[in-house]
Amino acid sequence: MHRFRLFALCLTLAAGSVGMRAAEKGDAAKGKVVFEQCAVCHNPDSDEKKMGPGLKGLYKKDKMTNGKKPSDATVRAKIDEGGSGMPAYKDMLSDSEKDDLIAYLKTL
């Protein structure tokens, strides 16, 4: 019985640490570097349109230009799929680069 409790405790701690890592997804500092290629078309410090929309306060907006509410899923889908002149980055950025980029976008 003691081994079972110890095993259950280890599983609980492992699951908790995985959950914490998922909640802390992305590194905004690394995302700022990834954003350099986005800055050709998007302003990070203004909501004024460059070639694409300005992204300051993106996560505070009611909706993106595609009409969807900004969330990690909808922003990632836009990065992956592109559209309206924006190229698709699905195969150009790794999943961790996208996580970092999203973490950075949250700081704008």
Secondary structure, DSSP 4 states (H G I P E B T S, - for coil): -HHHHHHHHHHHHHHHHHHHHHHT---HHHHHHHHTTTTTT--SS-SS-SSS---TTGGGSS--TTSPPP-HHHHHHHHHH-BTTBPP-TTTS-HHHHHHHHHHHTT-
